[in-house]
Amino acid sequence: MRKKATLAAMLCIFTAVFGQQPWKLKLHQPEEKIDLCIDLYEESIEVPGMEAFGPMNGYLGGNIYGVWYVVGFDIKDDQHATLTIANDLGSEDQKLSLTQTSDSTCLLKFLGYNAVKRAQGKKLVKIPGELKMLIQK
């Protein structure tokens, strides 16, 4: 935990000096209607339906079953990060790989078993294991 705090502090200093925050993003996948909002520098994002818990590092929501919130992360560099998200009940978690592929897109990959689903008719079905996400300005 101390390593993550030190890394976050170093990134904040870097950001203050150079003015960039590559891991403070609002992402959208238009075909699947899925959103990912993250701030890996500080807990500043209100998670819909979970406001009573205060600001968090982010969430995955939209056309999925429930809301998944960020419970952990590992910033590799300015283009690569790994996130751990949990469902709104806290009963399941999911690891994600996030890669910034350009100034306007990121590739989101579900690592291992994909637990994130959406309601389709009367069934819960898995969402795609890879999503090309658009960065919202």
C-alpha positions in Angstrom: 0.0 0.0 0.0 2.9 2.4 0.8 4.3 1.7 -2.6 1.1 2.8 -4.3 0.9 5.9 -2.1 4.5 6.8 -3.0 3.8 6.2 -6.7 0.6 8.3 -6.6 2.5 11.2 -4.8 5.3 11.1 -7.4 2.7 11.1 -10.2 1.0 14.1 -8.7 4.3 16.0 -8.5 5.0 15.0 -12.1 1.5 16.2 -13.1 1.9 19.5 -11.3 5.2 20.1 -13.1 4.2 19.0 -16.6 0.4 19.5 -16.5 -0.6 16.1 -17.7 -2.9 13.6 -16.0 -3.0 10.5 -18.2 -5.0 8.5 -15.7 -7.8 10.9 -15.0 -10.2 9.9 -17.7 -13.8 9.6 -18.8 -14.2 6.8 -21.3 -17.2 5.7 -23.3 -17.8 2.7 -25.6 -20.7 3.8 -27.9 -21.8 0.5 -29.3 -22.0 -1.3 -25.9 -23.0 1.9 -24.1 -20.5 1.4 -21.3 -18.7 4.1 -19.4 -15.4 4.1 -17.4 -14.6 7.1 -15.2 -11.3 7.0 -13.4 -9.0 9.3 -11.4 -6.0 7.2 -10.3 -4.4 10.2 -8.6 -7.1 10.9 -5.9 -10.5 9.7 -4.8 -12.5 12.4 -6.5 -15.3 10.5 -8.4 -18.8 10.1 -7.0 -20.0 6.6 -8.0 -23.7 6.6 -9.0 -25.8 4.9 -6.4 -22.9 4.8 -3.9 -22.6 8.4 -2.9 -22.9 7.5 0.8 -19.5 5.9 0.6 -17.9 9.2 -0.6 -15.6 9.8 -3.6 -13.7 6.9 -5.0 -11.1 6.3 -7.7 -13.7 5.5 -10.3 -16.3 3.2 -11.7 -17.5 1.1 -14.7 -21.2 1.7 -15.5 -23.8 2.1 -18.2 -25.3 -0.9 -20.1 -24.1 -3.4 -17.5 -25.7 -5.1 -14.5 -25.1 -2.8 -11.5 -22.1 -0.5 -11.1 -18.6 -1.7 -10.6 -16.2 0.6 -8.6 -12.4 0.8 -8.5 -11.0 -1.0 -5.5 -7.4 -1.0 -6.6 -5.0 -0.1 -9.4 -1.4 -0.3 -10.5 -0.1 2.4 -12.9 2.6 0.9 -15.1 3.4 4.0 -17.0 1.6 6.8 -19.0 0.0 4.2 -21.4 -0.6 1.1 -19.2 -2.5 0.6 -16.0 -4.2 -2.4 -14.3 -7.5 -1.9 -12.4 -9.4 -4.0 -10.0 -13.1 -3.3 -9.8 -15.8 -4.8 -7.6 -19.6 -5.0 -8.1 -21.9 -2.8 -6.0 -22.5 -5.7 -3.6 -18.8 -6.4 -3.2 -19.4 -10.1 -3.9 -17.3 -10.2 -7.1 -14.2 -8.5 -8.4 -12.6 -8.2 -11.8 -9.1 -7.3 -13.1 -8.9 -5.0 -16.1 -6.0 -3.9 -18.3 -6.2 -0.4 -19.7 -3.9 0.8 -22.5 -4.0 4.2 -24.0 -3.6 3.6 -27.7 -3.9 7.2 -28.9 -4.9 10.7 -27.7 -8.6 9.7 -28.2 -8.8 5.9 -27.5 -8.0 3.3 -24.8 -8.2 -0.5 -25.0 -9.9 -2.1 -22.1 -9.3 -5.8 -21.6 -10.9 -8.0 -19.0 -8.2 -10.3 -17.4 -9.2 -13.9 -16.5 -12.8 -14.8 -16.1 -15.1 -11.9 -17.2 -17.6 -11.4 -14.4 -19.1 -8.2 -15.8 -22.5 -8.9 -17.4 -25.6 -7.1 -18.7 -29.3 -8.0 -18.7 -30.4 -9.2 -22.2 -34.0 -10.3 -22.2 -34.4 -12.4 -19.1 -30.7 -13.5 -19.0 -27.4 -12.1 -17.8 -24.8 -12.3 -20.5 -21.1 -11.4 -20.5 -20.0 -8.2 -22.2 -17.1 -8.4 -24.7 -13.7 -9.2 -23.2 -12.1 -6.3 -25.1 -13.6 -2.8 -25.6 -12.2 0.1 -27.6 -13.1 3.0 -25.4 -13.3 6.7 -26.6 -11.7 9.3 -24.4 -14.3 12.0 -23.6 -12.9 15.6 -23.6 
